[in-house]
Amino acid sequence: MKNLFLIRHAEAEPFSEELDDFDRPLTQSGKQDAAQIAALLLSNRNVPQFIVTSPALRALTTAHIFRVALGLKEVQTKAEIYEANTDTLFKIINQLDDQYDVIALVGHNPGVSNLLYCLTGKIITIPTCGWVALELEADSWAEVSGDSGKMLQYQYP
């Protein structure tokens, strides 16, 4: 069995003409939410061994807050996660390293919420800094496909 945490980035500064969407930083509230929600995840029995994230500033910052809370050494960025659809997210998941049984994917909506639906049939719009723990009926990340997941836990600020 593989376990996947889908994490939506924490609250970011609003859109503005001066700032590209990709470079929007977290708000102070977003940083606090990420630290609080990461601490909740740490109390889980299965915590991520590895984090893969969108390189957009708001997702990358969220991933680093989780990395520190979980005591991980690094996060891996995948440019394809930014503005990804479910097909792209499945390709990323299918290429994850099988040495890890529990991985967190930090991304954006609608991608992460749509992926949750494809994996479990659950219709939930994951709010900023929300995470969903999934158990996947797969022994390898390459085997993960639609309807292969069961939602174990759902947290949000």
N, C-alpha and C positions, 0 to 999 in steps of 0.2 A: 504494500500500500504506500502511496505517496500522499503527502499533505501539502496543500497550497493555501497560502494566505493572500487574498486579494485586498490590497490597501489602496484607497484613494488618497491622493495628496491632501495635506491640511489646507486650511483656508489661506488663500493668497490675496495679495493686493488687487484691487479692481483693475479692469482694463483701462488703459489711458493711451492717448496718442503719443505720449513721450516714451512709453515702455512697450516693447515687443511682448506678445503673449508668452513666448518661450522664456523670457527673462523676468517674469513676475515673481517677486519674493513672497515668502510667507508673511502674514500679519503677525503681530505679537501674540494675538489670540491663537492663531494657527500653530505657532511654535509651542505654546503652552498645551494646546490640545494634543499635539503630536507626542509630547513628553508624557502626558497623562495616559493616553491610549497605548503608547508603547509599554508603559509600566503594567497596564492591564494584560497586555499580550504576554509579558514576561511571567505573569502568574499562571499562564496556561501550561498544561502538561506537555504539550508539543510546541516548542518555540522554533522559529526559523533558524536554520543553520546557514542560510545564504539569502541575500537580498539582491534582486535584479530590479532596476528602476529606469524610468524615463529620465533622460538627461535634462529635461526642462527644470529650471531652478526650483520651482515649488515642489516638484516630485523628488528631486535629488536632495533637497534640504530635509524633507520629510523622511526619506530613506536614511539619511545620516543620523537623524534624531533616533530612529528605531535601531540603527546599527549600534550606537553608543549604549542605549538602554539594554540591548540584548547581548552586549559584549562581543560583537563580531568585529573582525579586522577590517573588512572592506565591503563595498557594494559594487555591483557590476552595472554599468549603464548600457542600455540598448536603445539606440536612436529610434528604432522602429516602434517602441512603445508609445511615443508621443503621437497623438492623434490616430492610434491604431484601431482597426476594426477587429472583430472576433477572429477572423481567419488569420490575421497577422499575429494576434496574441497566441492562438493555438500553435502557430509555427515556432514562436519563441519558446513556449512551454515544451514543445516536442523536442527542442534542442538543448534543454537543460541537462546539466551533468548528473548522472545517476548516482554519483557518490553521495548526493544530498537527498534525504527523504522528506525534508520539510523546507520549503522555499517560500519566500514572500515576494510578490510582484507588486511594485508600487507604480501606479499609473493614474489615468484620467478617466473621467466619464465623457461620453457614454460607454467607452470601451470596457472598463472593469465591470460595470453593472450588466452590460450585455453578455460578457463572458460568464458571469455568475448565472445568468438565465440559461445560456447554452449548456453549462455544466450540470445544473441542478433543476432547471425548470422554474426556479424561484424568481418572481418579478419583484426586485428590490432596487430602488435607486440608492446606491451607496452614497451617503453624504460625505462631505469633506472630512478627512481623517477617520472615516469609518473603515473597519476591516471585517472580512468574513473568513472564517476558517473552514476549509473544505477537506474532506477525505475523498481521495480519488481511487477508483477501482482500477489501479494500474501498478505494475511492479517496475515499470520504466516510464520516464517522462515521455518517451516516444509513443507510448500506448495511449496517452491521454486524448480523449475525444469527447464529443458532445454526449450529454446525459451520463457521464461517468463519475459524477461527483455527488457527495452528500454534504449538506451544510451542517457543520457542527456547532458553530458559534458565530454571533454577529455583535459587534461592538461599535459604538460611535459616541462622540462627545455630546 
